[in-house]
Amino acid sequence: MAFDCIYVDFQNKSHSTGLETDFPFLKKTRFISSYLDILKSYLPEIRTKHFWFLTSLVDYKNFDFDFIPEQHQINQAHAWSSTENKEGDTFLFNTNELREQINDLKFLRDLKDINYHESQQLVYHDWPVEKFQLGDLVERVKSQKHFCVHYALDNTESGFRQPSFWDGKKIHVYDKKKTMLTVPKININNDLYDHGKIVFENKESKTIPLDIFFLHNNEKIASANLSRLETHCEKISKKITTVSGIKGRTQAIQEVAKRSTSDYFYLVPAKIEVSNTFNFAFVPDTMKSPRHYIFDCHNTVIDYSYGHQAVVLYNKKLCLDTSEDVIDFTMARPHEHVRLLSGNSTFYEDDVVCYRTTFRELVKLFYYDHTKPTVENTHIIKKWQQANHSIVKKACLDAERFVQEKKFDITEIKKTYDWNFVDLFFKSLA
């Protein structure tokens, strides 16, 4: 044991007890960025032909430090591990060989000759396993206390591995739906993707059950669309719950949220005929902050598909935290547009629904075009204005006149969020 030793402390339960006696010149350091950076920093201080590189992740009580490389192994870097991570956390380096290569290494695995050893004498520190919910992983990581945590969406406690720290802190994502992850303590702003070093393994995931609701207020078109949805969901083995008779759109969506047993839920509006290819299989990205996911809906009147009247995958908590004083319930909170067709709108089959839907949508579009114009928004307005449908044409003209007369006053714009206001406005023009 006459070799020098570098000991990396991860601020977990230290296993260095006794090592100071075995290695009187032991150099202890906290982990900062990567093993490679630590080696670059401490290599000039090494005075022996070989040196050990050890960490607090391992209990070395039964490990044999009397290992001496044979002649053909003398220039090799030796790495020991008892886990599936063969890169390990216990090393014996040839000092001169490492000095010759260190400045040209981008990754520690780029060393010319590495000898990997399996050892059952190494007992690893096990990081805690914590259960998370859809939508709260980002906040959990932001407040994470341990250097590393294994996260699971369900009660899984196995299948995780000891991560490698050769090249820095990496997020390990084990499955396609990102329900099992190993996450180091990192600084992020909004999403886990802010941390650039991520390893994806893309294993198959367990099913994530999400509630599906059909919301209506006995519109003429609701019955046919519900019947189609029931037939479709029976084919794909999905259960739907119908909610009706709730006055006020905010109240209706929030009532659905209260009834949801899942952290996210699908909401199917009465005006959409759900596509046979839309299987309610999309799941929220656990690595992103909470948001609503808006799918596409094809509007046959304007021959264009976008998020209006589409199926939405709502975040339950965001729904319950949204006030009535908004111009648009869904877009009032963080949201993401998913380019996946959820169905075709049948709003035009009911004259009352057709007018109020068009008027309300165009008021918003004109307002956004005035305050935050975009190419797509302007294009959508033109598609509506070019529609060959008398009620749609009238509603477009009325909406444009309304926002101009109200001088794009947000207080007046918000009034159109109430269907009763739109219905009374329509009657006042008769």
C-alpha positions as CSV (number, residue, x, y, z in Angstrom):
1,M,0.0,0.0,0.0
2,A,2.9,2.3,-0.5
3,F,1.1,4.1,-3.4
4,D,-0.3,7.6,-3.1
5,C,-4.1,8.0,-3.0
6,I,-6.7,10.5,-4.1
7,Y,-10.0,10.1,-2.2
8,V,-13.2,11.8,-3.5
9,D,-15.8,12.6,-0.9
10,F,-19.4,12.8,-2.2
11,Q,-20.6,14.0,1.2
12,N,-22.5,10.8,1.8
13,K,-21.6,8.4,4.6
14,S,-17.9,8.3,4.4
15,H,-16.0,5.1,4.0
16,S,-12.6,6.6,4.5
17,T,-12.2,5.4,8.0
18,G,-8.9,3.5,8.2
19,L,-7.7,4.7,4.8
20,E,-5.7,7.5,6.3
21,T,-3.6,4.9,8.2
22,D,-3.2,2.7,5.1
23,F,-2.4,5.8,2.9
24,P,-0.6,8.4,5.1
25,F,-0.4,10.8,2.1
26,L,-4.1,10.4,1.2
27,K,-5.4,13.5,-0.6
28,K,-9.1,14.1,0.1
29,T,-11.3,16.3,-2.2
30,R,-15.0,16.9,-2.7
31,F,-16.5,15.9,-6.1
32,I,-17.0,19.0,-8.2
33,S,-17.4,18.3,-11.9
34,S,-15.8,15.0,-13.0
35,Y,-13.2,12.4,-12.1
36,L,-11.2,13.6,-15.1
37,D,-11.0,17.1,-13.8
38,I,-10.0,15.9,-10.3
39,L,-7.2,13.8,-11.8
40,K,-5.9,16.8,-13.8
41,S,-5.9,18.9,-10.7
42,Y,-4.1,16.4,-8.4
43,L,-1.8,14.5,-10.8
44,P,1.1,17.0,-10.3
45,E,1.2,16.2,-6.6
46,I,1.5,12.4,-7.1
47,R,5.0,11.1,-6.1
48,T,4.6,7.3,-6.5
49,K,4.9,5.2,-9.8
50,H,1.2,4.2,-9.3
51,F,-1.6,5.7,-7.3
52,W,-5.0,4.8,-6.1
53,F,-8.2,6.8,-6.9
54,L,-11.0,6.0,-4.4
55,T,-14.4,7.5,-3.5
56,S,-16.8,7.6,-0.6
57,L,-19.3,5.7,-2.7
58,V,-17.6,2.4,-1.8
59,D,-16.9,0.6,1.5
60,Y,-13.3,-0.7,1.1
61,K,-13.3,-2.7,4.3
62,N,-12.7,-6.0,2.5
63,F,-10.9,-4.7,-0.6
64,D,-7.4,-5.9,-1.3
65,F,-5.1,-2.9,-1.7
66,D,-2.1,-5.2,-2.0
67,F,-2.8,-5.6,-5.7
68,I,0.4,-5.2,-7.7
69,P,0.0,-5.1,-11.6
70,E,1.8,-7.9,-13.4
71,Q,4.5,-6.9,-15.9
72,H,2.1,-6.9,-18.9
73,Q,-0.4,-4.8,-16.8
74,I,2.0,-2.3,-15.5
75,N,1.1,0.5,-17.9
76,Q,-2.6,-0.1,-17.8
77,A,-5.3,1.9,-15.9
78,H,-7.2,-0.5,-13.7
79,A,-10.8,0.1,-12.8
80,W,-12.8,-2.0,-10.3
81,S,-16.6,-2.2,-9.9
82,S,-19.2,-4.6,-8.4
83,T,-22.1,-3.0,-10.3
84,E,-23.3,-2.9,-13.9
85,N,-21.4,0.3,-14.3
86,K,-18.0,-1.2,-15.3
87,E,-16.4,2.2,-15.3
88,G,-16.5,2.0,-11.6
89,D,-15.3,4.3,-8.8
90,T,-12.0,2.5,-7.8
91,F,-8.9,2.9,-9.8
92,L,-5.2,2.2,-9.9
93,F,-3.3,4.4,-12.4
94,N,0.3,4.3,-13.7
95,T,1.4,7.8,-12.9
96,N,3.7,8.5,-15.9
97,E,1.3,6.9,-18.4
98,L,-1.5,9.1,-17.1
99,R,0.6,12.2,-17.3
100,E,1.5,11.5,-20.9
101,Q,-2.1,11.1,-21.9
102,I,-4.1,13.4,-19.5
103,N,-3.9,16.6,-21.6
104,D,-5.3,14.8,-24.7
105,L,-8.2,13.1,-22.9
106,K,-11.7,14.4,-23.5
107,F,-13.2,11.5,-21.6
108,L,-11.5,9.2,-19.1
109,R,-12.6,6.2,-21.2
110,D,-10.2,7.4,-23.9
111,L,-7.2,6.1,-22.0
112,K,-5.2,3.9,-24.3
113,D,-5.4,0.7,-22.1
114,I,-8.0,0.2,-19.4
115,N,-8.2,-3.1,-17.5
116,Y,-11.7,-3.6,-16.0
117,H,-12.0,-5.8,-12.9
118,E,-15.1,-7.2,-11.3
119,S,-14.9,-7.4,-7.5
120,Q,-17.5,-8.5,-5.0
121,Q,-15.4,-7.1,-2.3
122,L,-16.6,-3.6,-3.1
123,V,-19.8,-2.6,-1.3
124,Y,-21.5,0.4,-2.8
125,H,-23.3,3.2,-1.1
126,D,-26.9,3.0,-2.3
127,W,-28.6,6.3,-3.3
128,P,-32.2,6.8,-2.0
129,V,-35.2,5.9,-4.1
130,E,-38.0,8.4,-4.2
131,K,-41.4,8.2,-5.7
132,F,-42.6,11.2,-7.8
133,Q,-45.8,12.2,-9.4
134,L,-46.4,13.4,-13.0
135,G,-45.6,17.0,-13.0
136,D,-43.5,17.4,-9.8
137,L,-40.2,15.8,-10.8
138,V,-38.6,19.1,-11.8
139,E,-39.4,20.7,-8.4
140,R,-38.2,17.7,-6.6
141,V,-34.8,17.9,-8.4
142,K,-34.6,21.6,-7.7
143,S,-34.8,21.0,-3.9
144,Q,-32.8,17.7,-4.0
145,K,-30.6,17.3,-0.9
146,H,-28.7,14.1,-1.8
147,F,-25.9,14.0,-4.3
148,C,-27.9,11.5,-6.3
149,V,-31.4,10.2,-6.2
150,H,-33.2,7.3,-8.0
151,Y,-36.7,8.5,-9.0
152,A,-39.6,6.3,-9.8
153,L,-43.1,7.2,-10.9
154,D,-44.5,4.1,-9.2
155,N,-43.2,2.0,-6.2
156,T,-40.3,0.5,-8.2
157,E,-37.2,0.2,-6.0
158,S,-35.0,-2.0,-8.3
159,G,-33.6,-1.6,-11.8
160,F,-31.5,1.4,-11.0
161,R,-27.7,1.5,-11.4
162,Q,-24.8,3.3,-9.9
163,P,-24.1,6.2,-12.4
164,S,-20.6,6.9,-13.8
165,F,-18.8,10.1,-12.8
166,W,-15.9,9.7,-15.1
167,D,-17.0,12.6,-17.3
168,G,-19.3,14.5,-14.9
169,K,-22.8,14.5,-13.5
170,K,-25.2,12.8,-15.9
171,I,-28.9,12.2,-15.7
172,H,-29.7,8.6,-16.5
173,V,-33.2,7.9,-18.0
174,Y,-34.0,4.2,-18.1
175,D,-37.3,4.0,-20.0
176,K,-39.1,5.6,-22.9
177,K,-41.7,7.4,-20.8
178,K,-39.1,8.6,-18.4
179,T,-40.7,7.0,-15.3
180,M,-37.4,5.8,-13.9
181,L,-34.4,8.2,-13.6
182,T,-31.2,8.6,-11.6
183,V,-30.6,12.3,-11.1
184,P,-27.5,14.0,-9.6
185,K,-27.8,17.2,-7.7
186,I,-27.8,19.8,-10.4
187,N,-28.8,23.4,-11.1
188,I,-31.7,23.8,-13.5
189,N,-34.0,26.7,-14.5
190,N,-37.2,25.2,-16.0
191,D,-36.6,21.6,-17.1
192,L,-34.2,18.7,-16.6
193,Y,-33.2,19.2,-20.2
194,D,-31.4,22.3,-19.0
195,H,-28.7,19.9,-17.8
196,G,-26.9,18.9,-21.0
197,K,-25.5,15.6,-19.9
198,I,-28.3,13.0,-20.2
199,V,-28.1,9.3,-21.0
200,F,-31.3,7.7,-22.5
201,E,-31.6,3.9,-22.5
202,N,-35.2,3.8,-24.0
203,K,-36.4,0.6,-22.3
204,E,-40.1,-0.2,-22.5
205,S,-42.2,1.5,-19.9
206,K,-45.1,0.4,-17.8
207,T,-48.6,1.8,-18.8
208,I,-49.4,5.2,-17.2
209,P,-53.1,5.4,-16.7
210,L,-54.6,8.8,-17.4
211,D,-58.3,9.6,-17.0
212,I,-60.3,10.6,-20.1
213,F,-63.3,12.9,-19.8
214,F,-66.0,14.0,-22.3
215,L,-67.4,17.4,-21.5
216,H,-70.6,18.7,-22.8
217,N,-73.7,20.9,-22.1
218,N,-76.2,19.0,-24.2
219,E,-75.2,20.6,-27.4
220,K,-76.9,19.1,-30.5
221,I,-73.6,17.8,-31.7
222,A,-72.6,16.3,-28.4
223,S,-74.6,13.0,-28.6
224,A,-73.1,11.9,-31.9
225,N,-69.6,12.8,-31.0
226,L,-69.9,11.0,-27.6
227,S,-71.3,7.9,-29.4
228,R,-68.3,7.8,-31.7
229,L,-65.9,8.4,-28.8
230,E,-67.4,5.5,-26.8
231,T,-67.1,3.1,-29.8
232,H,-63.4,4.2,-30.4
233,C,-62.5,3.9,-26.7
234,E,-64.0,0.4,-26.5
235,K,-61.8,-0.7,-29.3
236,I,-58.6,0.6,-27.7
237,S,-59.7,-0.5,-24.2
238,K,-60.0,3.0,-22.7
239,K,-62.6,4.1,-20.2
240,I,-64.2,7.5,-20.5
241,T,-66.2,9.6,-18.0
242,T,-68.9,12.0,-19.1
243,V,-69.3,15.4,-17.4
244,S,-72.2,17.7,-18.3
245,G,-74.4,20.5,-17.0
246,I,-71.6,22.6,-15.4
247,K,-72.3,26.3,-16.0
248,G,-69.2,28.3,-16.9
249,R,-66.2,27.0,-18.8
250,T,-63.7,27.6,-15.9
251,Q,-66.1,25.9,-13.5
252,A,-66.6,23.0,-15.9
253,I,-62.9,22.3,-16.5
254,Q,-62.1,22.6,-12.8
255,E,-64.9,20.3,-11.9
256,V,-63.4,17.7,-14.3
257,A,-60.0,18.3,-12.6
258,K,-61.5,17.6,-9.2
259,R,-63.0,14.3,-10.4
260,S,-59.7,13.2,-12.1
261,T,-57.8,10.5,-10.2
262,S,-54.7,11.1,-12.3
263,D,-52.3,14.0,-12.2
264,Y,-53.0,14.7,-15.8
265,F,-56.3,14.0,-17.6
266,Y,-57.6,14.1,-21.2
267,L,-60.5,16.4,-21.9
268,V,-62.5,15.8,-25.0
269,P,-64.8,18.8,-25.9
270,A,-68.3,18.2,-27.3
271,K,-67.4,19.8,-30.6
272,I,-64.8,17.2,-31.7
273,E,-65.2,13.9,-33.5
274,V,-62.1,12.1,-32.2
275,S,-59.9,10.5,-34.8
276,N,-59.6,6.7,-35.0
277,T,-55.8,7.2,-35.0
278,F,-55.8,9.1,-31.7
279,N,-55.3,6.5,-29.0
280,F,-54.8,8.7,-25.9
281,A,-51.3,7.2,-25.7
282,F,-49.4,10.4,-25.3
283,V,-48.0,10.9,-21.8
284,P,-46.5,14.1,-20.2
285,D,-42.8,14.5,-20.3
286,T,-41.7,14.0,-16.7
287,M,-38.5,15.9,-17.4
288,K,-40.4,19.1,-18.2
289,S,-42.1,21.5,-15.8
290,P,-45.9,21.1,-15.4
291,R,-47.9,22.2,-18.5
292,H,-51.0,21.5,-20.5
293,Y,-50.6,19.6,-23.8
294,I,-52.7,20.9,-26.7
295,F,-53.2,18.5,-29.7
296,D,-54.3,19.4,-33.2
297,C,-57.9,19.5,-34.4
298,H,-58.8,19.7,-38.1
299,N,-61.3,22.5,-38.9
300,T,-63.0,21.4,-42.2
301,V,-64.6,24.8,-42.6
302,I,-61.3,26.6,-42.9
303,D,-59.4,23.4,-44.0
304,Y,-56.7,23.9,-41.4
305,S,-55.5,22.0,-38.3
306,Y,-54.3,23.6,-35.1
307,G,-55.0,23.6,-31.4
308,H,-58.5,25.2,-31.5
309,Q,-61.3,22.8,-30.3
310,A,-58.8,20.0,-29.9
311,V,-58.4,17.4,-27.2
312,V,-56.2,18.7,-24.4
313,L,-54.1,16.8,-21.8
314,Y,-54.6,19.0,-18.8
315,N,-52.4,19.2,-15.7
316,K,-54.8,18.8,-12.8
317,K,-53.0,21.2,-10.4
318,L,-52.6,23.9,-13.0
319,C,-56.3,23.7,-13.7
320,L,-57.3,24.1,-10.1
321,D,-55.0,27.1,-9.7
322,T,-56.3,29.0,-12.7
323,S,-58.6,31.9,-12.1
324,E,-61.6,33.1,-14.1
325,D,-60.0,36.3,-15.0
326,V,-58.3,35.0,-18.2
327,I,-58.7,35.4,-21.9
328,D,-58.2,31.7,-22.5
329,F,-58.3,29.0,-19.7
330,T,-55.8,26.6,-21.4
331,M,-53.3,29.2,-22.6
332,A,-53.3,31.1,-19.3
333,R,-51.0,28.5,-17.9
334,P,-47.8,26.9,-19.3
335,H,-48.7,24.8,-22.3
336,E,-47.2,23.0,-25.2
337,H,-48.6,22.3,-28.7
338,V,-48.3,18.7,-29.8
339,R,-48.5,18.2,-33.5
340,L,-50.7,15.1,-33.3
341,L,-54.2,15.1,-34.8
342,S,-56.9,14.4,-32.2
343,G,-59.9,14.7,-34.5
344,N,-62.2,16.9,-36.6
345,S,-64.3,19.7,-35.3
346,T,-68.1,19.5,-35.9
347,F,-68.9,22.9,-34.5
348,Y,-70.5,24.0,-37.8
349,E,-73.3,21.5,-37.5
350,D,-75.1,23.7,-34.8
351,D,-75.7,27.3,-35.8
352,V,-75.5,28.7,-32.3
353,V,-72.3,26.8,-31.5
354,C,-70.9,27.7,-34.9
355,Y,-71.4,31.5,-34.3
356,R,-70.2,31.6,-30.7
357,T,-67.2,29.3,-31.5
358,T,-66.1,31.4,-34.4
359,F,-66.7,34.8,-32.8
360,R,-64.9,33.8,-29.6
361,E,-61.9,32.4,-31.5
362,L,-61.6,35.4,-33.8
363,V,-61.7,37.9,-31.0
364,K,-58.7,36.1,-29.4
365,L,-56.9,35.9,-32.7
366,F,-57.4,39.6,-33.6
367,Y,-56.3,40.5,-30.1
368,Y,-53.2,38.4,-30.3
369,D,-52.5,39.7,-33.8
370,H,-52.7,43.3,-32.4
371,T,-50.6,42.7,-29.2
372,K,-48.2,39.8,-30.2
373,P,-48.4,39.2,-33.9
374,T,-47.0,36.0,-35.4
375,V,-46.9,34.6,-39.0
376,E,-49.1,31.7,-38.0
377,N,-51.6,33.7,-36.2
378,T,-52.1,36.0,-39.2
379,H,-52.4,33.0,-41.5
380,I,-55.1,31.4,-39.3
381,I,-57.1,34.6,-39.3
382,K,-57.0,34.7,-43.1
383,K,-58.1,31.0,-43.2
384,W,-61.2,31.9,-41.2
385,Q,-62.0,35.0,-43.2
386,Q,-61.8,33.0,-46.4
387,A,-64.2,30.3,-45.2
388,N,-67.2,29.6,-47.5
389,H,-69.7,29.5,-44.6
390,S,-72.3,32.3,-44.0
391,I,-72.4,32.1,-40.2
392,V,-68.6,31.9,-40.0
393,K,-68.2,34.9,-42.3
394,K,-70.6,36.9,-40.1
395,A,-68.9,35.9,-36.9
396,C,-65.5,36.9,-38.3
397,L,-66.8,40.3,-39.3
398,D,-68.5,40.8,-36.0
399,A,-65.4,39.8,-34.1
400,E,-63.2,42.2,-36.0
401,R,-65.7,45.0,-35.5
402,F,-66.0,44.2,-31.8
403,V,-62.2,44.3,-31.0
404,Q,-61.8,47.6,-33.0
405,E,-64.8,49.3,-31.2
406,K,-63.4,48.1,-27.9
407,K,-59.9,49.3,-28.9
408,F,-58.5,46.0,-28.0
409,D,-59.2,46.6,-24.3
410,I,-58.3,43.4,-22.5
411,T,-61.1,43.9,-20.0
412,E,-63.6,43.9,-22.8
413,I,-61.9,41.0,-24.6
414,K,-62.1,38.8,-21.5
415,K,-65.9,39.2,-21.4
416,T,-66.1,37.0,-24.5
417,Y,-64.8,34.1,-22.5
418,D,-68.4,33.8,-21.2
419,W,-70.7,32.0,-23.7
420,N,-73.7,33.9,-22.3
421,F,-72.0,37.2,-23.2
422,V,-71.4,36.0,-26.7
423,D,-75.0,34.7,-27.1
424,L,-76.4,38.0,-25.8
425,F,-74.1,39.9,-28.1
426,F,-75.3,37.8,-31.1
427,K,-79.0,38.5,-30.2
428,S,-78.2,42.2,-29.9
429,L,-77.1,42.3,-33.6
430,A,-80.3,40.6,-34.8
